[in-house]
Structure formats: structure tokens, C-alpha cells
């Protein structure tokens, strides 16, 4: 059978916008139409993505998450959009999104019901894949609620992958497979990458520093088991949603999420309101140098190489013998702190041998000059902030 690895997609981590975290399962269009999960919301976001630089920065997918469906399938057993909130249907919405130079993502679930209680794809994998393809959908986020058993969970993920490929339509396949497996057994990431283009490992991201911090910590703890499998065609998803531009993160914490998601080669899907976003958040999310690190064609995931009570040091190998380096200040008290390290520590001693240029990417761009490999570098980092370098 054809498998996701053969679909030629997600050669770099996918980028886009999705309605889950910011808009959750808001279905009251009469009471609050601007925040309702509806055709109007996605049309307005598509307009902003095309007109305000998001598409040109690389954010190409506009993704519908849970709660888009009608409560029941139609008379032919097909999923259908809620007729009140999506009066034109998904096909027309996809056409509109495509007219803006964007791609449309959609959501379903491996089980009998989605996490929010709408119809799932269990026992309907082929017809749902065909339906999505007929609508012009370009990405499927496939959740793992209500699957019944680990065997049915795995079977469902495999079957949907094969069903998507059988349609002949290029559809990026995002799985939640390892997240739902992990409480009971260690995921087989080699198998998961055979079927999925990216896969979620950890809890839903929240609009809070505790959430961002816990995702980074989990990724570091498990980097030996998850890092090597990531690469072109398949990526670890720490939970992709960038909550920059919302309410819960300080500026330094926003810089940390952007920097660390680039280091981790994570899919970059914003979940915010592009109609009401600050110029500072927009500038950070559209930072070309950070996006270039995330999208680097070498496709290596970064990893933590040092940690003490205050600081974490991460590196990510890049094309052209370069490295991205992140210095994260874990302290949540006091003021800026200095962290000093030898450049010979990077890349197993090879990153700066015999010399290298150093450029700061975040929190602001500036060249630091040329250094030899035995030089030490001192970096000042704000509490819960990150300095991102390219070496």
C-alpha cells in the first residue's frame, strides 16, 4: 500500500493557521458571530493571510479544527458541514481559500466521535478520505479520541493513510497517534512515520507560559527517542499551535516559543486572531530568519546539549554546515542573566572549527562578528526569554 512517506509532502514542517486554541469549539454564531467556528471566520482569516504577508512568509495552510460538522452524516453516509455555520459548504470554502493562494486543512477523528462529540471516521475511512479529496482539502488533522482500543487506534491511523493516498489527491496527513498511545505503550515512531506526515506527542498547548515550558521540558526529556526520526516527510509535533499574539505570554515568552519551535523543527500553525494582532507579534511570527531555521532543508530536529538550574543550551544542525543555537533562561525571578559557553562545545566541536561567524536572530537581529573555535561567548538573556543565534 502507498504510505504517507511516499506522498511527497511536508518536505519541511508545515506552516499555517488553525482555529484551535484561540477559538476552541465556539458554535454560537448568533450570540458572537466574530468568534464562531464558521465559514465567515475562515473567509476573514484567508483574506488576512493573503493580504498581510502571512502567506508570503510561508503560512500556507488555513485549518479547520473540531466542531465544523453537522451532528449527523448525510443520507449517503458522508460527513457534512453544519449548514447554519457553513452555508456554502466546504467545497466552496476550499475554492475561496485556493483563490487566495492558500491551502485548506480539515479535522476528523479516528474514533466513532470527535473529541467534541461530532461524527468520527471510524468505519468510514475510505468514504471520508474521498469526501475530503472531492472538496479539495489539502491537509487532514486526524485526532485520536474515542478509538475504543489501542489496536483500533493503530488500525484507524493506518487505514486513513492508505485511504488518503488512494484518492490521488495530495493531502498532508497529521496524526495524534503517539499522544494517545504513550500512556499505555512506547510509540513505534518508525512505523508512525511510514503513515503520517507529522504526529503529536504531547498535551494541547495552552495560552500560558506553564504550557510552553512543559512542552519544551518534555521534548528535551524524550529527545533521544523522538529526535532522530524527524526529517523531510515526517515531523514531531510538540503541539504545533503558536499562541503568540494572544493573552498568556509575555514578550520574552513569545520569543521563546518562536525560537524553540524553530529549533525543534516543529510544524508552525498559529492559533490567534489575525484581525486583531499587535505589530510586534506579527513581526515576530513573520520573522524570515527564524522561519528559515524552522524550514531548513537539511531537516534535522534540534536538541538540548546543556542544562543547569538557570539555563538551557540547544542546537540544531542546518544546511551549509551552520547551526542554530538557542540559550533559554529558565528563571522566572530577577532580571537578565549572563550565560557563557565555549564555541567548541557546539556541533561536537565542529560548528566553529577553525572559525565561524555568529549572528543573533532573536530577540533582535544583529551580527556579532567572527570568532575562532576556542573563544567563549557570553549571552545575556531575560527571565523566561531566549536568545537565538545562527553560527
Secondary structure as UniProt FT lines:
FT   HELIX           4..7
FT   STRAND          15..18
FT   TURN            20..25
FT   TURN            29..31
FT   HELIX           33..35
FT   HELIX           39..51
FT   HELIX           54..57
FT   STRAND          61..63
FT   TURN            75..76
FT   TURN            83..85
FT   TURN            87..88
FT   HELIX           89..99
FT   TURN            100..101
FT   STRAND          103..109
FT   TURN            115..116
FT   TURN            122..123
FT   HELIX           125..135
FT   STRAND          139..143
FT   TURN            145..146
FT   HELIX           150..166
FT   TURN            167..168
FT   STRAND          172..175
FT   HELIX           177..181
FT   TURN            182..184
FT   HELIX           189..195
FT   STRAND          198..200
FT   HELIX           209..221
FT   HELIX           223..226
FT   TURN            227..229
FT   TURN            232..233
FT   STRAND          234..237
FT   STRAND          241..242
FT   TURN            244..245
FT   HELIX           251..263
FT   TURN            264..265
FT   STRAND          268..270
FT   TURN            274..275
FT   HELIX           279..285
FT   HELIX           288..294
FT   TURN            297..298
FT   STRAND          303..307
FT   STRAND          311..317
FT   HELIX           319..321
FT   STRAND          323..329
FT   STRAND          337..342
FT   HELIX           343..349
FT   TURN            350..352
FT   STRAND          355..362
FT   STRAND          366..372
FT   TURN            373..374
FT   STRAND          376..381
FT   TURN            383..384
FT   STRAND          386..390
//
